[in-house]
Amino acid sequence: MGFSMIVPAPKAKTGTFKISTVSMRGGPWRLQISIPAALFTLLFKNAERFDLLMGDNGDKGKLMMKPNESGHFKPTFMKHTVIFRLPETDWTPQIALAFEDPKRREVQGGAIVIDLPDWMEEERWKAIQKARQQVSRERETAPLRGAAK
């Protein structure tokens, strides 16, 4: 008599695949990748350790997430989300940014390649930072300008 494994179907989407910058308690800015647990299970089965690789040359602006038993990254498994927190780097944007549902594709070996948001480029996030500062200054001075009229 044989038996076959019963595996429950992944639940409905409870979150979104998200790339964001985070600063914990005023610490350095880091890149964080959040994947809904159901999607993580579909993509990586029961993998627990990963190698994360940044693209160079023709693959610039891409990140590869590759399951590896001796990988350098062990994600944080939460109830509905799996989180990868990258270390502080010189290329991490130094402001709060977020991007949902990045384009991704599966590649050989069970890895996925993710297209990083365009705000990862230093010129782009610095322009966003400058625009945010300008808007903040305008909001601060709005009462003064209104009072002068």
C-alpha positions in Angstrom: 0.0 0.0 0.0 1.4 3.4 -1.0 0.8 6.9 0.4 1.2 10.2 -1.2 1.7 13.5 0.5 -1.3 15.9 0.8 -0.1 19.5 0.5 -2.6 22.3 1.3 -3.1 24.9 -1.5 -1.6 28.3 -0.8 -4.1 30.8 0.7 -5.3 33.8 -1.2 -2.8 36.6 -1.6 -2.5 38.3 1.8 0.2 40.9 0.9 2.3 42.1 -2.0 5.8 41.4 -3.1 7.6 44.6 -2.1 11.0 46.3 -2.2 11.6 49.1 0.2 14.2 51.0 2.1 14.1 50.9 5.9 16.0 52.5 8.8 15.5 50.7 12.1 15.6 53.0 15.1 17.5 55.7 13.2 20.1 53.3 12.0 21.6 53.0 8.5 19.3 52.7 5.5 18.9 49.1 4.2 17.1 47.5 1.4 14.3 45.1 2.5 12.4 42.6 0.3 9.1 41.4 1.5 7.4 38.4 -0.1 4.0 37.0 0.8 4.5 33.6 2.5 2.2 31.8 0.0 4.2 33.2 -3.0 7.5 32.4 -1.3 6.4 28.8 -0.9 5.4 28.6 -4.5 8.7 30.0 -5.7 11.1 28.4 -3.3 9.4 25.5 -1.7 11.1 24.9 1.7 14.4 26.7 1.1 15.8 28.4 4.2 19.1 30.0 3.0 19.8 32.1 0.0 22.5 33.9 -2.0 21.5 37.4 -3.2 23.4 38.7 -6.2 23.4 42.2 -7.8 23.5 42.4 -11.5 26.4 43.9 -13.4 26.8 45.2 -16.9 23.8 43.9 -19.0 22.0 42.8 -15.8 22.5 46.1 -14.0 19.4 47.0 -12.0 18.5 43.4 -11.3 18.8 41.2 -8.2 19.0 37.4 -8.2 17.6 35.5 -5.3 19.1 32.0 -5.4 18.3 29.2 -2.9 21.6 27.7 -1.5 21.9 25.4 1.5 25.0 27.3 2.5 23.8 30.7 1.4 24.7 33.9 3.2 21.1 35.1 3.8 18.5 33.5 6.0 15.2 35.4 5.6 12.9 36.2 8.5 9.8 34.0 8.3 6.7 35.7 9.7 3.1 34.5 9.6 2.1 35.9 6.2 5.4 37.4 4.9 9.0 36.4 4.4 11.5 39.2 4.7 15.1 39.6 3.4 17.0 42.5 5.0 20.1 43.4 3.0 23.1 44.8 4.8 24.0 48.5 4.7 25.6 49.3 1.4 26.9 52.5 -0.3 24.3 52.1 -3.1 21.3 51.9 -0.8 19.0 55.0 -1.2 19.1 57.1 2.0 15.4 57.9 2.1 12.2 56.0 2.6 11.0 54.5 -0.6 8.8 51.5 -1.6 7.9 49.7 -4.7 5.2 46.9 -5.0 5.1 44.0 -7.4 8.4 44.3 -9.1 8.8 42.5 -12.4 10.4 39.1 -11.8 11.2 35.9 -13.7 12.2 32.4 -12.7 15.6 31.1 -13.9 17.4 27.7 -13.8 18.2 26.3 -10.4 15.1 27.6 -8.7 16.3 31.2 -8.5 14.4 34.3 -9.5 15.6 37.6 -11.0 13.9 40.7 -9.8 14.0 44.1 -11.7 14.9 46.7 -9.1 12.9 49.9 -9.1 14.5 52.9 -11.0 14.8 54.8 -7.7 17.7 52.5 -6.8 19.9 54.7 -9.1 21.6 57.4 -7.0 20.6 60.3 -9.3 17.0 59.2 -9.2 16.6 58.8 -5.4 18.5 62.1 -4.8 16.1 63.8 -7.2 13.1 62.4 -5.3 14.7 63.5 -2.0 15.2 67.0 -3.4 11.6 67.2 -4.6 10.3 66.0 -1.2 12.4 68.6 0.6 11.0 71.3 -1.7 7.4 70.2 -1.0 8.1 70.2 2.7 9.5 73.7 2.6 6.5 74.9 0.6 4.1 73.4 3.2 6.0 75.0 6.0 5.9 78.5 4.4 2.3 78.3 3.1 0.8 79.8 6.3 3.3 82.7 6.1 2.6 83.3 2.4 -1.2 83.2 3.1 -0.8 85.7 5.9 1.1 88.1 3.8 -1.8 88.4 1.2 
